[in-house]
Amino acid sequence: MDARHLTDSGMARADLNGLTRPVLSSASFFGRSLANRAVVAPMSRVSAAEGGLATERMQAYYGTFARGGFAVVITEGTYTDTDASQGYARQPGIATEGQAEAWHPVASEIRDAGGVAIMQLMHAGALSQRTGGKGRTIAPSRVRPRGRMMTEYGGSGPYRLPSAMAESDIKSVRDGFARAASRALLAGFDGIEIHAANGYLLDQFNTTYTNQRTDRYGVTPENRIRLTAEIVETIRSATPNDFIVGVRLSEAKVNDFEYRWPGRQGEAATIFTTLASAGASYFHLAGEGRGFRDAVETMTEPFTTLAGRLTGLPVIANGGLGDPDLADEVIRGGHADLVAIGRTALSNPDWPGRIESRSPITPFNHEMLSPSASIDNSDRWLTSRGRWR
C-alpha cells in the first residue's frame, strides 16, 4: 500500500481503479474527512476593498465553490505584511487585525457549506506591481524580473529593479508569514498555504538567476529553499497541531514559463524532503504553462508522484485539470491525491456537482479576466450565459 493511505477507512490507491469517477471519491487528509478530491486553486481576483479588506462579495464568491461541491477551497494570495509583500492593487491582506476580522465571514461561509478553508499567504517580492504603500520592492538579489507586469492585475510596463534583502529583511518576512498564519487561524481558517511558486518572493529564493546570494540562503538547492523551510517551522511552532500548513511550489513562473529546476529530480527531492522535515502538511504542485498531462508524459517520474513517494504527504496536482477525465486519470494513476481546479472552476463553480450529474462543463473563456481579473468581470460573463452564481 502507498505510504500516504488515501483514506482513513483503508481504501488503498489500487482500490480506486473500479470507480468510475475517482475524483469524486471520499478521503481523509489533514485529519479531516473530504467528500471528494476536488480543490479550488488559488486565483488572484483584485476585488478587495480599500485597505486590503475582504468583502461580502468575496464571501459569496468563495462560498459558491464550497456549495458547488469542492471539498477544499484555497483563497487567492493574501499579503502578509504592510511593508513590501503586497503584489497589486485591490489584493486582500492578512497583515492587520482589521484585515483578519474581514476574512472571518469568508472562512465561515466556506466551512458552513462543508468545505475546508485554507488561506494562501503570499509575498510578491520583485513581482510587486502595486503603486501604494511604502513602495518598497525587495528580492533575494538586485535582479530585475523577466517579462512585464500583468495587465489583468492592474500592471503595465517592466517590473521595477528590487533592493537586495538584508538579513533583517529576511527575518521580517519570516515573522510576517508567522503572524499572518496566526491571524488566519483566529479568522477561522483550517490552515494556510505558503505561496512558494509562480515567481513570487519565496520562489525567487528558489530560482538560480534571481537568487545570486552567496550566504546561507543562496548557491545550493538546500540553501535556496531554506527560507521557505524556516517559515514552515515558524508557523508550525506557533499554531495547533491540527492546523494545516501547506506549500505551493512550481518550476515555471507567471513571468517565465520556461524555467525548470536545474537539478530536476534530484533538486526536487531536496526541496520536498527539506520542507517535509520542517513540518509541511501537504504539497501543492503547479504545472504552470504546460499542464499536468505534459508533465506525466515527459518525465520519468512526475514531481507529484516523487513528492508523495519521498515524504508520505498528501499531494495536490494543479495545471490543466479541468477536464474531468484527466482529473480522474491523475487520481486513478496515483500521480496525486487531490486535484486543484483554477480557471475551469471560474466558469464552473459547481464543477464537482456537474461531474456527478453528468452535466456539460462550460469551457473557460479569457473574457472572464478581461480587462481585469476581478470577480465583477467573472460575474458579468456568467450572467451573460445564464450561469449566475
Buried (B, 14 or more C-beta within 10 A) or exposed (E): EEEBBBBEEEBEBEBBEEBEBBBBBBBBBBEBBBBBBBBBBBBBBBBBBEEBBBBEBBBBBBBBBBBBBBBBBBBBBBBBBBBBBBBBBBBBBBBBEEBBBBBBBBBBBBBEBBBBBBBBBBBBBBBBBBEEBEEBBBBBBEBEBBBEBBBBBBBEEEBBEBBEBEEEBBEBBBBBBBBBBBBBBBBBBBBBBBBBBBBBBBBBBBBBEBBBBEEEBBBEBEBBBBBBBBBBBBBBEEBEEEBBBBBBBBBBBBBBEEBEBEBEBEBBBBBBBBBBEBBBBBBBBBBBBBBBBBBBEEBEEBBBBBBBBBBEBBBBBBBBBBBBEBBBBBBBBBBBBBBBBBBBBBBBBBBBBBBBEEEEBBEBEEEBBEEBBBBEBBBEBBEEEEBEB
